[in-house]
Amino acid sequence: MTKRKRTATASKVLASSSAIAATVVTTGALATRDQALANAKAERSTVVGVLAPQPIVVPAAPRIVYVHRSGLPQSNGRAGTRAPGDAPNNGTAVGPATGQPGGGPAAGKGALTQPPAAGSGTGSGGATNPTNLGRGGNSASPSRTTPTTHPPTTNGGSGGASSTPTTGIHVAPPPITRPAPPPPPPPPPPTTSSGGSAPK
Amino acid sequence: MGSHFWWYLSRASGTVAFGVITSSVAFGLVLSTRLFGRSVAPAWLMEMHKFLGILGIIATGIHMGSLMADNYAPFSLADLLIPFATHWKPGAVAWGVLAFWLLTTIQISSWCMKRMPRAVWHAIHMTSFVLFASAMVHGLLAGTEGKLQVAKIVAIATTMTVLFLGVVRVLAPRRAQRKQTRVAPAAATRQAATPTREAARSR
């Protein structure tokens, strides 16, 4: 066999074995890679799992607490209560105290599909004392179906004063006196001079 | 590997077939352009060019046979031999079918080269560029590895190599011209050295 033929044969053997080796190695590499990808995918699906459904939280309607003059908190949406300034106990009111009805419907902004709840509070009791005004009822509670962004409805207007003069004898209640502002702090004691000592 | 052995084998053999066919095309172009001159024996280049062609057919046969044996993407013989016959990526597979038919035609024409006109053989042999391009497109579109970055790099590198050799092949002087340029000076020298018969008679 000549050198040229030996070289050609060796080259062919080399090419054939290279092709076979490449096929085997590539097959193994593809299988390994696909297996790794499948494992990674399975691991991801195991770790993540199924997301638990999150509860839908609907925030309640804003609850604004108004503080009554008497100091008791009065929540929005309740029926009107009698205002202070009722007839004093030592007086006898003869005529029915017919106070004017409370203010009109609250002009709250409702949702587009749900009109705001109309205020329907009525004043309940004008005081016999014309100086005191009854307080109108608050507007009704906002509808539950209104969106959570429903603004707070405004309160009804204040009740009117009694239109009919009372015939009973009554003593004018003591005027409402606002608590006097706290007295100013006493002036600081005068600084004692370092003069002479007190006489004995 | 398990049940997907044939699927992996088909992918691997397809990749190897593309590499072998590309090498065969490159060897043929190097042979025809005499790019390396006398440093590489033309006979060895010719032997390797022919052998790699046969090896490419064998690798392609393994590729198609394993596709038929696999049940992951079942292919019938008609799916592999008729373009657009398959339902699995018919366009991408059609490029492979075209490459297979071109490879077969080129190889058979090379075996029958002495029994056919050289111009016809040469015209058929030139379709090896189309074979290379269609095989590469088939690999990129149908192959699972076609989306990998390394596959794109290999595709670009092989395309540039074959393109460069093709340009050299076109720009290089043809064999007939080379013979003429080689023969003409030698004849002139001979003519100058040996006196013609007429000149001798006149003496």
Boltz contact constraints between the chains, C-beta under 6 A:
constraints:
  - contact:
      token1: [A, 8]
      token2: [B, 44]
      max_distance: 6.0
  - contact:
      token1: [A, 8]
      token2: [B, 47]
      max_distance: 6.0
  - contact:
      token1: [A, 11]
      token2: [B, 48]
      max_distance: 6.0
  - contact:
      token1: [A, 12]
      token2: [B, 51]
      max_distance: 6.0
  - contact:
      token1: [A, 19]
      token2: [B, 16]
      max_distance: 6.0
  - contact:
      token1: [A, 19]
      token2: [B, 20]
      max_distance: 6.0
  - contact:
      token1: [A, 19]
      token2: [B, 55]
      max_distance: 6.0
  - contact:
      token1: [A, 22]
      token2: [B, 16]
      max_distance: 6.0
  - contact:
      token1: [A, 23]
      token2: [B, 12]
      max_distance: 6.0
  - contact:
      token1: [A, 23]
      token2: [B, 13]
      max_distance: 6.0
  - contact:
      token1: [A, 23]
      token2: [B, 16]
      max_distance: 6.0
  - contact:
      token1: [A, 26]
      token2: [B, 12]
      max_distance: 6.0
  - contact:
      token1: [A, 26]
      token2: [B, 15]
      max_distance: 6.0
  - contact:
      token1: [A, 27]
      token2: [B, 8]
      max_distance: 6.0
  - contact:
      token1: [A, 27]
      token2: [B, 9]
      max_distance: 6.0
  - contact:
      token1: [A, 27]
      token2: [B, 12]
      max_distance: 6.0
  - contact:
      token1: [A, 30]
      token2: [B, 8]
      max_distance: 6.0
  - contact:
      token1: [A, 30]
      token2: [B, 11]
      max_distance: 6.0
  - contact:
      token1: [A, 31]
      token2: [B, 1]
      max_distance: 6.0
  - contact:
      token1: [A, 31]
      token2: [B, 8]
      max_distance: 6.0
